[in-house]
Amino acid sequence: MAAVNNGAVDAPRATALRKSLGVIDGIAIAASSTAATTSIGVGLGVIAAVVGLQMPVVLLLAFVPILGIASGYARLNRVEPNCGNSYVWVGRSLSPWLGFLTGWMAIVAVVVFMAYTTAIAGSAILQLAGMAGLHSIGGLTLDPDSTLQSTMLGLTILGAVTFTAVRGVAVAARLQKYLLVFEYVVLIGFCTYGLFAGSQPFSLSWFDPFAIPSFAVLAQGMVIAVFFYWGFEAAFSVSEEVRDPRDASRAGVITVFLVLGLFLLGAVAFQRVLTPTELADNGTVGLAFLGEALARQPLAALPVVALMFSVVASLQATVIPSARGLFAMGRDRTLGPVWTRIHSRYGTPAAGTVLLGAISAVVALLATVIPKLSDLLGAGISSIGLVVAVWYGLTALAAAVRFRGLLREHPWEGLRAVVFPALSALVLLALGGYLGWIFYTSADHLEFSATNGWFQLLFPVLILISGLVVAAHAKWVRRSPYFVTGRGTDAGDADLLGAPTEVPVTTP
């Protein structure tokens, strides 16, 4: 990589991240970032409130474009591994402005995700306290659905996770392997038992897409389901720290299939054990409700412990690739030099990691204006899902443009490398646009309420406006070379737009 002279550290250390990871480490990071246990534990209630018993088929339908996105990520990563990934790939293939907005959307969405995931961590602690018989402290009634109480407890977890992330990816990956094994054993065990012990009748109509009542319901459900898969790209964000970039590609694609199986298992198990009303009404404590329905204490507490581990792992796995995305943007001078400062001992972008954690903590405190955690999650998941759908769509479109030459030289390979990602991009962009329109037309005024459409649309709009302002500053004040070429500072791979034969024709 080219050196970045920011005065913070010597040039070689400013641009070199240590290569120490393999494919298993990548899967651990990507699976932790996707946080299947967290999505199942607190997200199924959100999606059930929208699509009802059609939750399994919606999760299955969302997998199809996500697989196209993952395929595009894998191919792009093989020819241009870069910790900035989407930001660099979209900037080079489509437009530097779109590329910057893609990177900006990813970072801001992550900050908000970390903020409310911090609250989920605190909520899990409060749930465990309640199971242990502790329901109040000093006259204060402990409430797992209180955003304020959950956030204040969760901030301690965020601080510990940020410190661990500063120590490096290898340390985090080792910890996440143990966390993943425990949470998956518990999740799979309880959900499998729920398939047979549940009292609700199973129906094949749960997998019937034509049973979804309207296209509006389908669109909102699909966008929320896309949010469930969000995080697999974490494997590609640490591609400069893996021994072989192909390991990052394999890890990302394997993770997508892994979480699909977990989501379908969880969705069917929850619907076998809980009624739709119970699932929708107990969204933030869904795993605790499932555990108590299937077992007695102390076994009933195991799903909540698994949720706690999942939250810790997802926070850690989110901090790490996000700090490296900011590292790439700082390296290209689209953001400030603070993001490129590498720790002299750990070889990580330590200053950026700490700053990212601090910003997320501030946002978490600001989010306490929404008193109920269940309302915060409902609004946050829908809004972030819309943003994720747009940036995934742009990345897949960049892959289709980048490898379009394969359609001439290798038609069958071109079908998989170009057409599949392009269709996936169109689906996600159309869903994102339609959901935005639904939010806009569902209200006639702005109200700081989790159910207000304008309030839910406010977050994506603020991302777009702020991103354009920061991009303008980077282009005309920082004079970043990124806005001339769309390339990262270390982009030295072959120009594949005009040389399709240089692209490997094997699948990841």
C-alpha positions, 0 to 999 in steps of 0.5 A: 500500500502507498504510505500515508504521511499524517504525522502520527506514526511512521509511514510503513506502519501507517498503512500496514495491517498485520496478516494473521487470519485464515478462513475460519477466522473470517467465518468467525468474524462474519458470523459474529457480525451477522449476529444470527442469535441476536437477530433471532432473539430480538428481530423475529418479533419485528418481522413477525409484526409485519409479515405474520406467519410468512416469516420463513418464506420472507427470510428465504426470499431475501436470501436470493438477492443476498447470495447475488450480493455475496457473489459480487463481493467475493469476485471483487475481493479476489481481484482487489482486496481492500479493507474499504471494499464497497467504498473502493469498488463502487467508486472505481466501477460506478462513480467516486461520489456513489462510492463515497456515499456507499462507504458513508452509509455503511459507517453511519449505519454501523454507528446506529447499529452499535448504539442500539446493540449496546442497549440490547446488551444491557437488556440481556443483563437485565433479563438475566438479573430478573431470572436470578430473582433481582427485580429492583435496586434501591427502589428502582424497578429493573425493566429490560424494555427500558432504553435508558436502563439498558443503554447505561448497562450496555455502555460498559460492554461497548467499552470492553469490546472497543478495548478488545478490538484495539488489541487486534483482529486475531485476539477478537477472532479467537474470542469469537470462536468460543462465543459462537460455539456456545451460542450456536449450540444453545440456539440450535439445541433449543430451536430443534427441541422447539420444532418437536415440542411446540404446540402450534401446528406446522403449516406449509403455507409458512413458505408460500409467498402468495400468502403474503397479503400485499406487495407493501408488506412483502417489501417491508418484510424483505428489507427487514430480512435483508437487515438480518443478513447484514454483516457477512461482508465483515469477512471482506473488510479484514481481507488485508489481514488474511493470509490469502484474500480468497479466504475472505471470499470463502468466509463471506459466502459460507457465512451467508449459507450458515445464517440462512439455515439458522434463520429458517430454523429459528423462524419455524421453531418460534412459530411452532412454540409461540403464537404470532401475537406472543412473538410480536409482543415479546420481540425484545425478549423473544429468546427468554420467552422461548426458553421459559416456554421450553424449559425450567430454570436454570436451563431456561436462562441459557438462551439469554446467555447465548443472546448476551454472547451474540451481542458481545461478539456482534459488537466486536465484529462490527467495530473491527471491520468498520474501523478498517473501512474508516482506515481506508477512507482516511488513507485516501484522504476522503476522511481525516488522518486520525483514522489512519493512525496505527498502534505501534504495538498492536498494528491496528487503527487504534485511534479510529477504533476508540473514536468509533466506539465513543461516537456510538456511545454518544448516539446510544445516549441520544437514542434514550429519547425513545423510552421503550427498547422495543420501539427503538428496535422497530424503528432502527431495524426498518431504517437501517434495513433500507440503508443496507439494501441501497449500499448492497445494491450499489455494490452488486451493481459495481460487480456487474459493471466491473465484470461485464466483459465476461459476457463476451468471453465466457457467457456462462461465467458472465451470467453468474458474474454479471446478470445474477449480481445485477438482478440482485442489485435491482431487486434491493434498490427497488425494495429500498426505494419502495419502502422509502415511498411507503414511509413518506406517504404513511404520514403527513408530519414529522413526529419523534415516534418509532411508528412515524413514517417520516421519522423512520425516513429521516435517518436515511435522508440525513445519511444522504445529505451529510454524506454529500457534504462530507464528500464535497469537503473531501473533494474540494478542500482535502483534494482527495485523489479518490474523487479523480480515479475512484481507486483506493491508494493501494489499487494496483490490480489489472484493469479488468473492464477491458480484459475479461480473460484476466478474471479467474473463472472459478467460483469462490 
